[in-house]
Structures are given as C-alpha cells and as structure tokens.
Amino acid sequence: MRRLLHVSASPRGAASFSRTVGEELAVAVAAATPGWTVTRRDLSHAPLPHPGPDFARANALAPDMRGPAEREALARSEALIGEVEAADVLVISTPMHNFTLPSVLKAWIDHVVRPGRTFRSTPAGKQGLLVDRPTFAIVSCGGRLGDAPAGQADFLTPYLRTVFATIGLSSLDILCLEEMNRGQEKVAAARAAVRVWSAACVARAAPAPGA
C-alpha cells in the first residue's frame, strides 16, 4: 500500500484553484497505479493551533527528559509528523496571502519542523532527518509574480524550498498559478500549464518497477 498526503490551506473551499489542482493531482496519482491511499488534511476546515508555551517547553527538552505532560504537549506534532513520514508522496496546495503563506499552513509547518525530530543542527548547518520523497506544491495567486511595479514579491516559494529541504524533503516541485483574478483567459492558460505539470508529477510519483 502506498500513501499520498494532500495538505490544503485555502479558505475558499471548492472555489479554490490551488485546492482543486491539488485534489486533481492526488486523484491522478492514485489512479495511475493500483494500491494508493490518499489522506487529506484541510487546514482551513480544521485549522491547527499555533504552538504555545507548553509545546515550546517540551520541544526544548531532550526526549529522555520529557514526562507525560511534555509528551502530551507534543502529541499533535507527532501525529502530523507521522502523516508525513507515512506518505510516499506529499502534495501541498496553498494560496499566496500577502506575498507569503497563509498562517494555517505556517502553523502546520511549525508542528512538523522540529529540532531533534525532523532535523538536527550540525557544524555544517541543519540536516534533515526525514527520508526524501516526491513533494509537489501548488501555489495560487491573484496577480503576477515578479519585479515591481507590475509584479508582486514572492516570499512563499523560496520559503517552501528552504523549510522542506531543512527536514530532508529536497525533491520539491512547485507550480505557481499566477493572475488567477485576471479573467478567464488567464485561468485557461493556467489550466493548460497544469495539464503538462500534473502529467510529469504523476510519472515521478509512480513506484519503480518491482517496488
């Protein structure tokens, strides 16, 4: 049994471009070869709490120093990390909010990216502790990315590349759906790009022969 985890962050529900493309990709990957299970985590429908003081205290302790209260404070984080660890393929779908990622997605990342659990600090820098796997991100924005004045700044995609590489997920492909609020012609162009990109993602996600 192979597993795909789709983490979605848009508050727009079925009207969301990023969520729709992410779901279509998840379904296409599962349909391409038998034996897939898809897990969906909708961060807008069921937002996560941001890590609080109990989490911070427990996270700062070495595992052998944690008692029942500390383990309880990290239980949600462990469950979320477990979902990632169990997934053979990870799909992230998110809008761009104010040049960067929505707070609900940042909360998920803050539960998953933990020192001593998903990365460790070394003299050479942070080293990821998770096994790399195909990771696909769909980012939707209303305007065009690029230099001002016509374009808008993008702090989202560089951040995703850095934070996922930090925990060992370096095989990240990102599709940016730009100008989604600029009329049906732009939406149609984005849809054409999605078809090409999704086909390549499905091929990458397919298990190797005999796997």
N, C-alpha and C positions, 0 to 999 in steps of 0.2 A: 504493500500500500504506500503510495506517495501522497504527500500533503502539500497544499498551497495555502498560504495565509494572505488574505486581502485585508489590508488596513486602510480604511477610508476616513477622510477628515472633513468633507464638505458638509455645510449645514443646509444645502439646497435639496437634499433628498434625490428623488428621481429626476429632477431638473438639472442636476449637476453633470457637467461634461466630464470632469475627471472621474467621478464615481461610475458613470456609465461606461466609459472606456475601460476603467479598471475591472469592472464586473465582466464586460465582454471578453477581456483578456483572460481572466480567471476561468471563465466557461470554455474558452477556446483551448487553453492549455489542458484542462481536464478532459475535453472531448477528443483531443488529438491522439491520446494513448489511453488504454484502459487502466483502471486501478487508482484513480485520483480521489482524494477527499479535499474539499475546499472549506476552510474555516474563514469566517468573515467577522472582522472586528470593526464596528461602526462607531467611531469616536464622537461623532456628532449626536447620534441617537443615544449613546451610553457614554458620556464623557467621563474621563478619569479624573480623580482629584490630583492636584499638583502635590508632589512630595512635600511633606510637612516636617515639623521638628522631630517627631518620633522616627520617621524614615531617616532623616539626616543623622541622628544619633546612632541608630542601628547600623546604618551603612558605613559609618566611620569605624566601627569595631571589627576586629578580626573575627572570622566565622566561629572560632572556638571560644570567643568571649561573649557570644550572644546567647541570651536566655530566651524563655518563651515569649516575653514581651517584644524583644527585638526581632525574633523570627516572625511574629505576627505583624509587626510593622513593615516587614519586607515581603509578606506573603503575596500581595498583589503583584509586586515587581517580579517575584519568582515565577508566578503564573504567566505573566506576559513574556518573560524571557523564555519560558518553556515552550510557548507557542512558536516563537521564532526558531528555537532550537529544533523543534519537531518538523518545521517546514522545509521541504526540498526547494520550494520556490516562494519568494516573497514579492507581493505586489503592493505598492503604496500609491494611493490616489488622493490628491490634495489640491485645493485651490491655492493661489498666492494671495495672501492678505497683507496689505501694507508693505509690499516688497519682500515678504518673507513667509514663513509657515504659520498656519493657524495655531492658537495656543493649545487646542486639544491634541494636535499632533506633537507639539513640544512636550506636553505632559507625558504622552506615551514614550517618547524618546528618553525623557528623564527617568522613567521607570526601568527602561531597558538598558541604557548605557550606564553601567555601574563599575567603578574601580574594584578590581579583585574578583569580579564576577563575569563581566563580558569584555573587559580589557584590563591590562596591567601596565603600570608605569615602569619603564626601564631607563637606563642611562641614555639609550638611543631614542627615547620617546615612547609614546603609548603603543602598546602591542595588543591587537585584537585576540580574543580568546574563543570566538565563535568560528566554526567551520564556514568557509566561504560557500555561497550558493547563488544561483541566478536571482538577481533582485531588480525589479522593474518599478519605476516611479513615473506616474503621470501627473503633470503639473498644469493646471489651467489658470489662465489669467485673462482679464477683460481687455487689456491693452497690449501693446507691442513691447517686447523687451529690447533693451539696447541703450545707446547713449542718448542723453537728453539733447534737445527738448522733445523730440518725437517719441523716443523710447523711455522705458522706465527701468530703474535699477532692479537687479535680481540678486538678492541675498539668500534665496531659498535653495537653488540648485547647488551652489558651491558648499553650502552648509550640509546638505544631504550627503554629498560625496565625502566630505570630511568626517562627519559623525558616523556614517556607516562603515567607512574604512577603519575608523578607530576601533570598532568592535570586530573587525575581520571580514566585513562584507564589502569587498572591493569590486566585485563583479556587478556594478550598478549601471543600468541603462536608464536614461531619463528622456522622456518625451515631453516637450513643452507645447501646450496648445495655446497659442497666442491669439490675441484680438478676438476673443470669443464673444465680446459685446459689440462687435463692429459689423454686424449684419450676416445674412445667410451665406453670402459669398465666402466670407472668412471661415464660417463654420464648415462649409463644404470642402474648402481647401484643407482644413484641419482633419476632416474625416478621411480624405484621401491619404494624408500622411499617416494617419492611424492605421489604415489597412496594411501599408507597407511595413510599418514598425511592428505591428502586432504579429504579422506572419514571421518576422525574424525572431521575435521573442518566443513564439510557440516552438520554433525549431531549436532555439537554445535551451528551452525548458525540457525538451523531450529527453527521457532517460537514454543513456548509452545502450547499445545492443548488449543484451545479457545482464544488464544491471537490475 
